Amino acid sequence: MKSYFFNIIKSLKRLESNIAFYPTLISLGGVLFAFFMIFLESLGVSEYLIEHAPILVVNNTETARSLLTTFIAGLISIMVFSFSLVMILLNQASSNFSPRLLPGLISNKRHQIILGIYNSTLLYCIFTLVSITPHGDKYQMPGFSVLLGIIFMTLSLGAFIYFIHSISQEIQVNTIMDKIFKKSKWRLNKLIETEKDVEVDFGDTTDWNNVMADTTGYMRDVSLKSLAELAKEHQLKLEVVPIKGEYILKGIPVLRYKGEVGDDLKQDLLETITFSNSELIEDNYILAFKQITEIALKAMSPGINDPGTCINAIDYLTELFALRLTKKDRSYYFNEEDEALVYIKTVSFKVLLYNVMAALRTYCKHDVIIVQKLLRMLNFLLEQPNIAVDSYKINLENEIKNLYDDALTSLTNKSDLEVIESQYKSLQSRFFRKN
């Protein structure tokens, strides 16, 4: 049952990242409020206000119709313009930076709320206009509703001004990278806080029984609490086989277990895993390294040739790697008695560092400024005092050697080679372990 509710919550989170989620909810609110005002008008709220507060009522039928018609036409124009700007933002982010950025940009709540304000005001004005109907030799005049329409239109104009400001900021690469960095930093800190400084011996899990995937897609998240409760209840030890964010094919192992498991329990175990066709940084911090690296590589492509953006991307990667150094490679989920019940496979620091550096070395080894920046990044990481695992230093030293070797084969200018040689020897004398 808990796994069922977990899947419902995850489904709602996926809906929340859809560009139409908040606009749909807010638009529905606008329609319901329009019907609510029609109901109040039928009770005579406008007639009451005409007698006691006439300033709150628009009491001229032609004026009301003209205002509402103008509002409707203007809101349609504003909505078309705003949606066009969103599409331009998504197209530019995809072509200039990385297609992986699109889910994060689409899930921007502020833009969704603004589009919802437009649509709800538009629907409110339409229903209010329709409610101006003949009543005997007069018209039923929803004067107070029209005044509210003016207020909502003013709010929509304010939202439009804010939208223009926001979209101009969102389209800047520094803003995009800063948001990626903050989300991944939050996720990494959350994982580090859950780590316990205890030795865990899970043993060899290769001969454990497997639970096979019954669907395909990216493994977006795992309900570790539900897994641990099932493990404790049925006296199991569990291993999550794939790394989060990995694409899973139907029929491959996703869980390994030690103990007795029936078909019903296998299904309960599978329900704790969420599959999706997209990834979000809030669920997988590794995606931030991929996205920032891709931005750096795109910036160094011949078509864009923007080394400044690449340098900024390396700065963000430096901070993320420094934080990753404080996290262990092996992750476990513990119960209240500090007993490890679930082993979670994660991308090791060695693999993560190699994947990022291999891509940067391939596309940036010809640029002496970027090579120096990368060497300074690795130098900074080696100086960190709170490195969780000693082998991380060896991984950093290996990447310094790889970068130095690639730079020697790509740079031809004697002065450039001397600068790189000097920087490398300084690192070698200060940090490299003696053979």
VOKETOR-748408 format. One record per residue: residue in one letter; x negated, y negated, z negated of N, C-alpha, C in turn. Coordinates in steps of 0.001 Angstrom, whole numbers, padded with zeros to 6 digits, always signed. Atoms other than C-alpha are relative to their C-alpha. Example, Ala and Ser with C-alpha at 12.3 -4.5 7.8 and 13.67 -1.06 7.14 Angstrom:
% VOKETOR-748408
A-000890+001190+000000-012300+004500-007800-000900-001200+000000 S+000820+001190+000060-013670+001060-007140+000770-001090-000730 
***
This chain:
% VOKETOR-748408
M-000827+001204+000000+000000+000000+000000-000868-001264+000000 K+000888+001161+000042-002831-002396-000856-000688-000212+001335 S+000614+000120-001317-004495-001630+002470+000981-000604+000988 Y-001038+000529-000894-001193-002404+004194+000104-001515-000157 F-000072+001434+000231-000982-005825+002555-001280-000700+000457 F+001270+000569-000476-004663-006418+003333+000058-000222+001505 N-000103+000140-001455-003965-005815+007035+000961-001114+000386 I-000932+001092-000276-000989-008191+006913-000697-001352-000170 I+000731+001253+000248-003187-010921+005413-000990-000273+001115 K+000962+000181-001079-005844-010324+008051+000694-000380+001305 S-000751+000356-001208-003218-010504+010808+000411-001467-000033 L-000355+001414+000128-002057-013854+009463-001211-000894+000234 K+001212+000785-000237-005653-015093+009483-000334-000064+001485 R+000240+000016-001440-005995-014071+013131+000977-000942+000690 L-000981+000925-000563-002769-015935+013930-000400-001446-000276 E+000378+001353+000388-004111-018967+012077-001072-000567+000923 S+001045+000456-000905-007076-019144+014462+000519-000268+001405 N-000604+000262-001301-004673-019360+017418+000361-001471+000111 I-000222+001437-000182-004331-022873+018890+001470-000382-000133 A-001434+000305+000053-000517-022593+018871+000623+000273-001365 F-000576-000421+001286-000107-021452+015235+000621-001175-000757 Y-000519+001138+000754+000209-024746+013358+000976-000856+000814 P-001011+000741-000774+001932-026612+016245+001374+000661-000001 T-001286-000701+000010+004616-023918+016280+000715-000185-001332 L-000619+000161+001317+005216-024109+012518+000513-001424-000213 I-000391+001399+000222+005289-027918+012441+001156-000378+000923 S-001106+000276-000932+007543-028051+015529+001299+000577-000529 L-001187-000597+000602+009958-025678+013837+000515-000871-001148 G-000394+000904+001074+009937-028008+010837+000696-001241+000538 G-000638+001162-000606+010785-030945+013129+001418+000289+000449 V-001344-000383-000448+013759-029100+014607+000937+000152-001192 L-000844-000203+001180+015080-028064+011188+000337-001329-000674 F-000269+001302+000613+014701-031605+009864+000996-000799+000835 A-000973+000686-000867+016612-032954+012905+001414+000489-000284 F-001328-000538+000313+019526-030614+012173+000455-000421-001402 F-000342+000456+001344+019332-031569+008498+000516-001440+000021 M-000439+001388-000103+019651-035271+009428+001354-000096+000697 I-001321-000019-000655+022551-034485+011781+001078+000354-001021 F-000948-000386+001045+024263-032808+008842+000260-001173-000951 L-000176+001151+000889+023627-035835+006602+000802-001101+000680 E-000765+001022-000722+024943-038139+009334+001484+000347+000025 S-001419-000410+000012+028147-036102+009431+000655-000272-001344 L-000535+000329+001324+028509-036794+005715+000118-001503-000221 G-000151+001451+000076+028258-040545+006398-001148-000732-000640 V+001130+000670+000632+024753-041431+005240-000267-001362+000641 S+000250+001283-000661+024419-044197+007871+001036-001041-000399 E-001040+000936+000418+027777-045733+006962-000270-000524-001416 Y+000322+000415+001365+026726-045815+003314-001141-001020-000009 L+001149+000902-000031+023387-047480+004152+000346-001334+000645 I-000408+001259-000620+025090-050075+006386+000597-000940-001048 E-000628+000801+001039+027034-051245+003360-000995-000450-001069 H+000878+000292+001141+024202-051128+000804-001425-000409+000398 A+001358+000354-000455+020909-051377+002799-000021-000011+001522 P-000125+000025-001463+021626-052409+006401-001335-000051+000742 I+001315+000078-000652+017923-052989+007098-000546+001389+000355 L+000475-001366-000235+017434-049175+007052+000750+000698+001124 V-000830-000637-001015+019884-048553+009896-000124-000759+001322 V-000075+000563-001353+019645-049120+013659+001445+000187+000458 N-001445-000106-000182+023271-049939+014393+000454-000368+001405 N-000350+000313-001381+023148-050675+018123-000265+001222+000869 T+000121-001244-000758+023819-047742+020435-001016-000105+001120 E+000923+000146-001128+021920-049075+023461-001448-000110-000480 T+001358+000115+000558+018927-050045+021334-000518+001361-000451 A+000406-001321+000478+018868-046603+019741-000354+000919+001162 R+000281-000858-001158+019073-044826+023103-001291-000412+000698 S+001217+000473-000669+016378-047011+024624-001254+000394-000789 L+001144-000357+000838+014055-046432+021662-000311+001495+000104 L+000225-001444-000009+014535-042662+021606-000471+000488+001359 T+000435-000390-001351+014192-042332+025397-001453-000387+000230 T+001394+000450-000149+010981-044383+025321-000938+000875-000824 F+000819-000856+000850+009639-042311+022433-000235+001361+000656 I+000107-001322-000619+010353-039050+024262-000981-000032+001167 A+000901+000107-001157+008616-040195+027463-001445-000247-000456 G+001356+000293+000484+005659-041621+025530-000658+001191-000659 L+000568-001174+000670+005191-038507+023417-000412+001073+000992 I+000383-000970-001024+005174-036283+026493-001329-000396+000630 S+001261+000479-000590+002416-038454+027993-001165+000200-000967 I+001061-000175+001008+000423-038390+024737-000378+001476-000131 M+000273-001430+000129+000767-034593+024482-000799+000523+001178 V+000732-000443-001193-000399-034048+028058-001442-000468-000081 F+001351+000548+000102-003392-036332+027484-000813+000742-001070 S+000700-000663+001098-004274-034660+024167-000380+001432+000365 F+000313-001362-000417-004035-031117+025556-001103+000011+001057 S+001056+000088-001016-006202-032201+028504-001358-000198-000657 L+001259+000209+000714-008853-033466+026091-000479+001275-000677 V+000374-001260+000640-008784-030164+024205-000591+000957+001033 M+000516-000890-001042-009273-028234+027439-001377-000447+000485 I+001317+000515-000395-012169-030526+028422-001048+000370-001043 L+000921-000370+001080-013763-029924+025015-000393+001464+000092 L+000281-001434-000061-013448-026156+025361-000847+000334+001218 N+000767-000263-001217-014778-026202+028933-001442-000461-000143 Q+001364+000506+000172-017778-028352+028007-000779+000857-000991 A+000683-000845+000988-018583-026250+024952-000401+001333+000614 S+000290-001290-000622-018413-023076+027031-001138-000104+001005 S+000997+000125-001077-020554-024358+029913-001330-000542-000502 N+001239+000638+000451-023103-026481+027996-000626+000660-001216 F+000530-000558+001241-023451-024586+024732+000100+001522-000008 S-000164-001453+000047-022007-021073+024403+001483+000352-000013 P-001407-000439+000067-018702-019270+025091+000399+000531-001372 R-000301-000510+001341-018981-017824+021573+000561-001086-000921 L-000477+001093+000840-018119-021272+020195+001506-000192+000095 L-001407+000302-000264-014588-021231+021606+000944+000404-001141 P-000927-000330+001090-012834-019286+018778-000055-000991-001155 G+000123+000959+001084-014207-021714+016193+000610-001348+000343 L-000572+001276-000416-013173-024777+018216+001515+000078+000106 I-001445-000165-000142-009714-023416+018971+000675+000011-001362 S-000606-000127+001334-009102-022721+015269-000116-001272-000831 N+000094+001271+000721-009713-026391+014336+001383-000413-000498 K-001323+000248+000572-006807-027052+011953+000469-001427+000237 R-000402+001398-000157-006864-030826+012313+000636-000243+001358 H-000557+000191-001339-006282-030717+016058+001337+000721+000135 Q-001269-000719-000056-003569-028099+015648+001109-000774-000706 I-001007+000774+000746-001778-030230+013044+000427-001236+000788 I-000338+001192-000791-001972-033323+015260+000915+000361+001163 L-000869-000435-001093-000503-031446+018219+001378+000394-000534 G-001282-000340+000611+002202-030149+015884+000815-001240-000337 I-000696+001261+000300+003028-033723+014787+000632-000568+001269 Y-000559+000471-001276+003457-034729+018446+001273+000767+000345 N-001102-000831-000478+005713-031810+019253+001214-000091-000917 S-001130+000085+000919+007828-032030+016100+000716-001343+000135 T-000624+001316-000210+008407-035781+016628+000790-000027+001300 L-000700-000062-001287+009328-035132+020264+001327+000739-000132 L-001228-000782+000157+011866-032456+019331+001006-000735-000894 Y-000898+000753+000880+013262-034614+016527+000711-001104+000789 C-000600+001084-000794+013814-037524+018918+001017+000537+001010 I-000932-000581-000965+015465-035254+021500+001323+000355-000673 F-001230-000413+000676+017963-033801+019017+000755-001196-000576 T-000673+001213+000496+018635-037215+017508+000706-000726+001132 L-000628+000641-001158+019333-038635+020977+001272+000742+000408 V-001172-000803-000365+021714-035769+021730+001132-000208-001002 S-001041+000147+001020+023535-036429+018455+000783-001307+000133 I-000770+001229-000251+024656-039895+019718+001130+000367+000951 T-001126-000504-000795+028075-038702+020940+001217-000896-000187 P-001233+000807+000137+031397-040424+021633+000870+000525-001132 H-000906-000369+001097+033785-040481+018683+001179-000973+000063 G-001129+000891-000258+037153-041928+019684-000411-001083+000987 D+000432+001096-000869+036569-045362+021210-001365-000547-000398 K+001334+000407+000420+033173-045619+019455-000970+001175+000138 Y+001021-001046+000016+029926-043695+019358-000376+000319-001444 Q+000522-000411+001306+028822-041635+016379-001467-000388-000036 M+001324+000610-000047+025704-043636+015600-000858+000468-001178 P+000897-000445+001086+022932-041836+013578-001084-001041-000258 G+000920+001138+000127+021346-045149+012657-001203+000281-000871 F+001122-000294+000893+019227-043892+009769-000960+001002+000644 S+000849-000978-000703+017958-040952+011867-000875-000691+001032 V+000786+000750-000993+016842-043401+014552-001148-000737-000685 L+001067+000673+000748+014903-045391+011941-001103+000988-000366 L+001010-001028+000297+013174-042178+010860-000786+000362+001250 G+000699-000249-001258+012355-041548+014533-001067-001042+000264 I+001000+001065-000155+010580-044928+014626-001196+000257-000916 I+001086-000291+000953+008583-043968+011515-000848+001170+000495 F+000739-001166-000498+007658-040574+012996-000836-000353+001222 M+000763+000418-001186+006599-042213+016257-001236-000796-000411 T+001153+000747+000509+004358-044608+014328-001055+000952-000554 L+000922-001017+000520+002850-041604+012527-000705+000722+001149 S+000588-000682-001156+002283-039915+015913-001062-000871+000668 L+000996+000907-000588+000462-043003+017243-001259-000036-000858 G+001162-000057+000885-001770-042983+014176-000765+001302+000155 A+000648-001303-000220-002429-039272+014679-000745+000020+001329 F+000660+000041-001314-003287-039966+018334-001331-000754-000086 I+001242+000762+000164-005867-042601+017355-001039+000851-000728 Y+000925-000878+000725-007397-040177+014853-000485+001141+000894 F+000361-001091-000898-007350-037424+017495-001112-000422+000959 I+001038+000503-000905-009383-039572+019916-001335-000084-000730 H+001237+000077+000782-011929-040241+017159-000561+001395-000278 S+000442-001342+000369-012058-036583+016114-000563+000761+001197 I+000444-000762-001172-012380-035157+019620-001329-000520+000505 S+001291+000561-000419-015247-037564+020374-001135+000492-000890 Q+001003-000557+000903-017059-036185+017326-000195+001499+000244 E+000053-001453-000159-016209-032530+017946-000810+000412+001225 I+000651-000371-001244-017706-032588+021428-001514-000163-000080 Q+001436+000195+000166-021152-033548+020088-000640+001276-000531 V+000630-001279+000336-023558-030645+019797-000467+000034-001449 N+000436+000014+001399-024904-031774+016406+001149+000301-000943 T-001177-000290+000823-021384-031700+014955+000354+001472+000066 I-000308-001425-000171-020809-028231+016389-000961+000853-000807 M+000988-000793+000730-024057-026871+014955+000139-000183-001508 D-000146+000244+001430-023440-028511+011582+001162+000810-000569 K-001139-000791+000473-020038-026816+011280-000349+001482-000041 I+000429-001396-000005-021523-023459+012268-000887+000281-001203 F+000930-000169+001117-024268-023918+009691+000727+000049-001335 K-000701+000057+001282-021907-024849+006854+000839+001250-000241 K-000813-001210+000154-019593-021894+007511-000872+001210-000323 S+000875-001150+000233-022455-019393+007678-000695-000107-001355 K+000628+000181+001314-024126-020893+004595+000968+000407-001101 W-001015-000400+000985-020868-020479+002661+000130+001506-000054 R-000144-001457-000041-020580-016872+003820-001215+000695-000609 L+001221-000610+000537-024221-016053+002990-000070-000157-001521 N+000015+000214+001450-023991-017610-000475+000980+000918-000704 K-001003-000884+000591-020858-015604-001148-000522+001431-000090 L+000560-001353+000015-022652-012359-000209-001127+000124-001023 I+001125-000038+000943-025731-013230-002273+000500+000039-001438 E-000559+000025+001357-023584-013946-005338+000515+001368-000442 T-000548-001312+000352-022078-010445-005175-001087+001058-000188 E+001082-000979+000149-025489-008738-005143-000370+000181-001473 K+000435-000312+001366-026675-007032-008311-001441+000501+000037 D+001419-000355+000060-030294-006607-009316-000167+001348-000698 V+000116-001354+000544-030077-002858-009897-000466+000930+001118 E+000457-000992-000962-031709+000098-008208+001130+000997+000275 V-001075-000911-000407-029260+002250-006245-000605+001111+000846 D+000456-001154-000781-030007+005747-004975+001230+000697+000573 F-001178-000580-000642-027292+006695-002512-000335+001336+000657 G+000411-001246-000632-029350+009541-001096+000148-000041+001506 D-000121-000132-001450-029324+010767+002503+001465+000235+000356 T-001425-000077-000348-025892+010197+004038+000251+000640+001360 T-000178-000508-001373-026508+011801+007441+000833+001277+000049 D-000765-001247+000001-024917+015120+006416+001376-000151-000657 W-001324+000227+000552-021806+013498+004915+001060+000170+001095 N-001111-000112-000942-018402+013971+006546+000363-001373+000575 N-000281+001242-000709-017222+011366+009048+001498-000265+000111 V-001348+000452-000353-014030+009368+009531-000138-000755+001322 M+000155+000549-001335-013606+008534+013227+000956-001174+000240 A-000838+001147-000357-012256+005268+014641+001171+000467+000855 D-001185-000356-000784-008722+005523+016010+000391-001110+000970 T-000253+001086-000940-008945+002319+018078-001336-000594+000420 T+001212+000679-000448-011463+000113+019875+000090-001479-000333 G+000048+001429+000292-012564-003446+019184-001168-000331-000903 Y+001039+000434+000923-014974-005508+017117+000430+000283-001439 M-000292-000209+001415-015167-004459+013489-000123-001345-000701 R-000004+001372+000498-014133-007806+012064-000208-000068-001506 D+000115+000077+001459-013819-007081+008351+000375+001345-000621 V-000303-001216+000762-013546-004358+005713+000490-000416-001374 S-000498+000254+001347-011459-004424+002545-000806+000871-000971 L+000891-000766+000872-014269-003337+000229+000665+000335-001335 K-000689-000270+001268-012073-003644-002848+000933+001201+000138 S-000898-001143-000219-009508-001242-001371-000795+001285+000172 L+000853-001180-000175-012290+001143-000311-000515+000499-001344 A+000544-000387+001310-013791+001085-003800+001077+000628-000877 E-001086-000570+000797-010411+001755-005404+000334+001417+000461 L-000240-001349-000518-009844+004740-003100-001133+000940-000400 A+001145-000827+000377-013354+005980-003826+000050+000386-001470 K-000075-000292+001432-012864+005716-007578+001146+000955-000310 E-001178-000829+000259-009414+007289-007491-000215+001441+000431 H+000175-001354-000543-010486+010297-005391-001424+000530-000194 Q+001367-000427+000320-014073+010540-006747-000830+000191+001272 L+000743-000027-001251-015736+009701-003444-001170-000964-000060 K+001018+000995-000329-018864+007959-002283+000138-000278+001489 L-000316+000388-001373-018430+006007+000946-001127-000830+000599 E+000939+000828-000757-020649+004488+003603+000729-000582+001206 V-000530+000654-001201-019503+001931+006180-001085+000103+001067 V+001050-000351-000967-021370+003165+009261-000354-001159+000923 P+000388+001075-000928-021148+000312+011813-000329-001290-000756 I+000286+001326+000537-022524-003146+011173+001151-000930+000367 K-001120+000903-000255-019851-005815+010869-000272-000850+001244 G+000153+000721-001256-019266-007487+014228-000361+000890+001171 E+000360-000941-001061-020311-004385+016170+001253+000473+000735 Y-001144-000464-000776-018044-003217+018997+000149+001509-000209 I-000263-001394+000352-016440+000092+018024+000815+000660+001108 L-000742-000789-000972-015310+002720+020510+000798+001073-000719 K-000862-001002+000609-012493+005101+019709-000704+001353-000044 G+000574-001325+000142-013761+008418+018343-001395+000032-000572 I+001331-000007+000613-017087+007282+016863+000145-000195-001513 P-000131+000104+001463-017785+007429+013095+000000-001456-000473 V-000020+001323+000622-016834+004316+011134-000216+000101-001514 L+000224-000218+001430-017002+005806+007624-000606+001376-000209 R+000483-001303+000464-018942+008588+005934+000386+000134-001465 Y-000437-000198+001382-017781+010140+002698-000582+001293-000568 K+000449-001166+000739-018960+012574+000088+001098+000357-000989 G-001120-000413+000826-016089+014480-001506+001073+000653+000839 E-001117-000653-000685-012731+015954-000574+000987-001067+000480 V-000892+000993-000604-010570+013928+001831+000981+000703+000922 G-001034-000544-000877-007250+014941+003417+000342-000971+001118 D-000369+000825-001152-005611+013543+006549+000636-001309-000438 D-000655+001225+000466-003453+011059+004626-001013-000979-000574 L+001021+000872+000580-006448+009741+002726-000897-000581+001089 K+000790+000524-001113-008421+009425+005966+000689-001200+000642 Q-000747+001113-000577-005664+007204+007335-000044-001217-000912 D+000104+001114+000950-005725+005107+004167-001373-000665+000085 L+001351+000545-000134-009477+004713+004546-000133-000830+001271 L+000072+000731-001276-009117+003632+008185+000738-001329-000073 E-000797+001223+000086-006500+001030+007258-000734-001123-000727 T+000769+001050+000674-009092-000824+005179-000911-000749+000971 I+000865+000627-001001-010987-001706+008385+000859-000779+000979 T-000719+000859-000922-009808-004586+010561-000775-000106+001303 F+000598+000127-001328-010509-004528+014291+000583-001215+000699 S-000455+001202-000696-010267-007566+016537-000752-000110+001318 N+000670+000259-001272-011156-008773+020022-000869-001240-000057 S+000823+001197+000160-012936-011845+018655-000670+000039-001362 E+000741+000063+001248-015324-012772+015864+000037-001416-000558 L+000064+001290+000656-015399-015603+013323-001147+000009-001003 I+001151+000103+000902-018344-016864+011258+000422+000251-001441 E-000482-000214+001357-016172-016738+008129-000041+001472-000393 D+000042-001434+000267-016241-012941+008460-001395+000590+000194 N+001286-000584-000357-019757-012410+009835-001018-001113+000230 Y+000962+001095-000098-022651-014801+009200-001004+000206+001133 I+000949-000268-001088-024793-013074+011874+000404-000757+001260 L-000482+000712-001174-022613-014752+014483-000551-001422+000051 A+000556+001352+000025-023975-018134+013356-001409-000014+000597 F+001338-000091-000583-027537-017048+014205+000094+000144+001524 K-000169-000177-001440-026321-015917+017630+000408-001296+000675 Q-000524+001205-000629-024427-019115+018347-001038-001110+000044 I+001006+001070+000033-027164-021527+017244-001156+000340+000935 T+001058-000413-000925-029766-019494+019167+000423-000218+001444 E-000479+000193-001363-027622-019569+022304+000060-001474+000372 I+000024+001447-000259-027233-023352+021979-001422-000458+000313 A+001397+000362-000238-031028-023659+021761-000467+000482+001373 L+000411-000545-001290-031543-021426+024804+000648-000762+001155 K-000689+000758-001045-028910-023288+026835-000634-001377+000168 A+000632+001317-000058-030598-026581+025930-001329+000042+000746 M+001301-000122-000678-033918-025266+027291+000115+000513+001425 S-000168-000469-001377-032423-024045+030569-000326-001135+000968 P+000382+001047-000965-033606-025917+033720+001145-000946+000340 G-001134+000844-000360-030096-027210+034399+000305-001067-001028 I-000305+000954+001073-029835-028992+031032-001274-000696-000491 N+001314+000536+000365-033466-029437+029874+000102-001034-001128 D-000198+000884+001149-032725-030881+026421-000759+000568-001205 P+000785-000571+001111-035592-029952+024061+000382-000572-001361 G-000414+000584+001279-034238-032334+021393+001074+000833-000679 T-001041-000866+000556-031157-030160+020939-000594+001311-000483 C+000656-001243+000407-033370-027077+020793-000717-000182-001342 I+000698+000275+001263-035437-028678+017995+001001-000075-001149 N-001034+000064+001038-032259-029477+016047+000526+001391-000343 A-000479-001362+000228-031086-025886+016494-001000+000789-000843 I+001028-000697+000784-034404-024592+015116+000038-000460-001454 D-000121+000497+001379-033950-026832+012058+001116+000734-000747 Y-001109-000725+000630-030576-025205+011338-000363+001472-000215 L+000419-001393+000155-032033-021736+011944-000976+000148-001162 T+000963-000049+001102-034835-022532+009492+000710+000073-001343 E-000745-000016+001255-032358-023280+006714+000745+001311-000202 L-000736-001262+000121-030304-020178+007459-000940+001156-000308 F+000969-001058+000282-033371-017926+007524-000522-000106-001437 A+000475+000178+001380-034579-019434+004237+001020+000549-000990 L-001040-000553+000856-031243-018513+002695+000063+001524+000140 R-000042-001456-000236-031313-015047+004297-001144+000716-000703 L+001133-000604+000698-034718-014413+002685+000344+000398-001434 T-000373-000288+001387-032999-014374-000704+000998+001145-000101 K-000966-001102-000007-030639-011568+000333-000696+001310+000347 K+000573-001312-000286-031530-007877+000293+000603+000579+001283 D-000472-000644-001227-031173-005705+003390+001118+001002-000270 R-000991-001031+000318-029102-003035+001657+001089-000611-000886 S-001126+000590+000718-025631-004024+000454+000905+001104-000536 Y-000885-000974+000647-023376-002152-001953+001174-000754-000628 Y-001138+000538+000748-019983-002701-003504+000086+000754-001318 F+000027-000593+001334-019950-002102-007268+001371-000130-000663 N-001218+000113+000813-017076-001403-009622-000329-000750-001288 E+000197+000751+001236-016645-002935-013069-001116+000579-000860 E+001062-000635+000780-019116-000432-014533-001356-000062+000699 D+001235+000162-000780-021817-001543-012037-000416+001299+000686 E+000274-001237-000747-021535+001782-010236+000242-000271+001489 A-000120+000229-001438-022181+001602-006483+000901+001072+000615 L-000960-000937-000601-019201+003177-004703-000020-000042+001520 V-000028+000165-001454-019563+001832-001159-001327-000595+000466 Y+001229+000513-000619-022708+001359+000914+000362-000643+001336 I-000350+000731-001209-022384-001275+003640-001263-000244+000826 K+001136+000252-000878-024794-001306+006567+000019-001456+000462 T+000118+001384-000438-026045-004765+007456-001180-000129+000958 V+001138+000291-000874-028393-006276+010028-001190-000352-000877 S+001177+000251+000832-031851-006144+008453-000652-001323+000387 F+000699+001249-000270-033958-009269+008181-000971+000162+001166 K+000946-000251-001087-036535-007718+010512+000676-000067+001362 V-000725-000009-001277-033995-007110+013277+000555-001377+000319 L-000572+001329-000217-032314-010478+012805-001074-000983+000453 L+001092+000907-000356-035615-012371+012929-000534+000318+001391 Y+000519-000378-001319-036835-010388+015938+000945-000420+001126 N-000958+000341-001050-033630-010918+017922+000001-001500+000295 V+000020+001455-000200-033724-014674+017366-001316-000437+000631 M+001316+000425-000495-037450-015047+017957-000283+000527+001397 A+000232-000550-001342-037509-012772+021006+000675-000871+001058 A-000702+000865-000948-034902-014941+022721-000693-001359+000126 L+000653+001319-000040-036634-018197+021754-001376+000079+000647 R+001312-000146-000630-040057-016885+022747+000121+000109+001523 T-000162-000225-001431-038775-015835+026163+000259-001297+000753 Y-000427+001207-000723-037270-019208+027068-000747-001267-000419 C+000636+001216+000498-039416-021639+025053-001520+000089-000082 K+001450-000173+000164-042974-020246+025175-000819-000934+000880 H+000723+000912-000904-043900-022664+027988-000019-001427-000529 D-000094+001352+000549-043065-025732+025865-000795-000063-001305 V+000896+000034+001152-045850-026578+023413+000680-000628-001212 I-000688+000642+001122-043582-028808+021293+000906+001007-000717 I-000897-000990+000600-041046-026016+020752-000803+001103-000685 V+000846-001028+000618-043802-023487+020045-000519-000490-001353 Q+000454+000559+001275-045211-025789+017358+001134-000031-001026 K-001153+000053+000899-041750-026215+015907+000315+001386-000560 L-000254-001370+000454-041270-022451+015731-001066+000459-000993 L+001064-000357+000938-044646-022005+014050+000211-000685-001353 R-000285+000694+001259-043695-024635+011477+001170+000655-000725 M-001122-000706+000622-040416-022793+010890-000492+001251-000717 L+000518-001221+000615-042246-019515+010232-000913-000314-001177 N+000847+000448+001101-044772-021379+008056+000861-000348-001220 F-000902+000386+001089-041926-022841+005975+000608+001238-000668 L-000605-001209+000554-040332-019406+005544-000993+000796-000834 L+001018-000703+000781-043596-017870+004361-000269-000679-001335 E+000260+000743+001233-043878-020592+001696+001135+000116-001008 Q-001138-000095+000911-040507-019755+000166-000355+000858-001214 P+000413-000739+001209-040959-018630-003467+000940+001145-000386 N-000997-000974+000474-037787-016554-003851+000357+001012+001081 I-000241-001016-001024-038204-013973-001089+000409+001305-000679 A-000587-001144+000703-036070-010968-002045-000802+001280+000191 V+000704-001249-000314-038165-008242-000353-001383-000342+000546 D+001377+000296-000418-041967-008198+000111-000210+000228+001493 S+000202-000312-001419-041686-006677+003596+000436-001145+000907 Y-000405+001144-000818-040013-009890+004798-001219-000815+000446 K+001214+000753-000360-043456-011554+004747-000724+000661+001159 I+000639-000719-001117-044860-008848+007021+000766-000261+001295 N-000811+000291-001188-041957-009410+009424-000302-001389+000542 L+000312+001364-000423-042718-013139+009496-001390-000081+000634 E+001351-000004-000567-046427-012519+010101-000004+000612+001398 N-000062-000632-001323-045626-010203+013019+000585-000937+001044 E-000613+000921-000957-043404-012826+014633-000927-001168+000320 I+001005+001043-000280-046153-015441+014262-000998+000505+001040 K+000935-000576-000978-048531-013111+016127+000644+000115+001378 N-000685-000132-001286-045950-012409+018833+000146-001352+000707 L-000159+001339-000575-045277-016119+019332-001334-000535+000499 Y+001338+000455-000395-048994-016882+019467-000449+000694+001286 D+000396-000735-001207-049627-014155+022060+000757-000495+001235 D-000791+000486-001130-046767-015362+024277-000417-001398+000416 A+000421+001363-000312-047914-018972+024010-001320-000012+000769 L+001292-000062-000684-051444-018039+025096+000155+000380+001470 T-000196-000438-001386-050135-016345+028247+000809-000983+000827 S-000883+000921-000737-047743-019185+029155-000577-001400+000133 L+000567+001345-000043-049651-022391+028331-001335+000021+000732 T+001242+000071-000785-052422-023440+030677-000854-001210-000351 N+000738+001202+000346-053403-026866+029400-000936+000271-001179 K+001003-000283+001023-056594-026734+027335+000340-000660-001332 S-000355+000709+001237-055411-029349+024804+001158+000688-000716 D-001133-000714+000602-052129-027489+024252-000461+001280-000677 L+000501-001246+000564-053976-024243+023686-000791-000241-001284 E+000769+000321+001204-056293-025902+021153+000925-000306-001180 V-000959+000324+001064-053310-027248+019187+000626+001270-000564 I-000626-001250+000448-051627-023840+019065-001012+000880-000725 E+001051-000799+000623-054917-022110+018234-000281-000489-001416 S+000281+000571+001310-055550-024492+015340+001131+000311-000985 Q-001147-000258+000868-052051-024064+013939+000070+001474-000382 Y-000051-001443+000272-052232-020282+014237-001085+000409-000997 K+001094-000355+000904-055613-020039+012501+000281-000488-001417 S-000360+000507+001325-054326-022197+009662+000992+000947-000691 L-000957-000958+000555-051391-019832+009157-000677+001319-000346 Q+000687-001288+000199-053634-016810+009467-000846-000021-001266 S+000877+000080+001176-056049-017999+006800+000787-000136-001296 R-000767+000260+001212-053302-018977+004347+000921+001146-000384 F-001071-000945+000314-050764-016195+004637-000286+001448+000396 F+000110-001365-000511-051901-013168+006615-000746+000897-000997 R+000607-000964+000918-052777-010109+004578-001283+000554+000601 K+001281-000533-000473-056309-008812+004788+000116+001488+000260 N-000012-001420-000356-056729-005484+006538-001126+000747-000738 
***
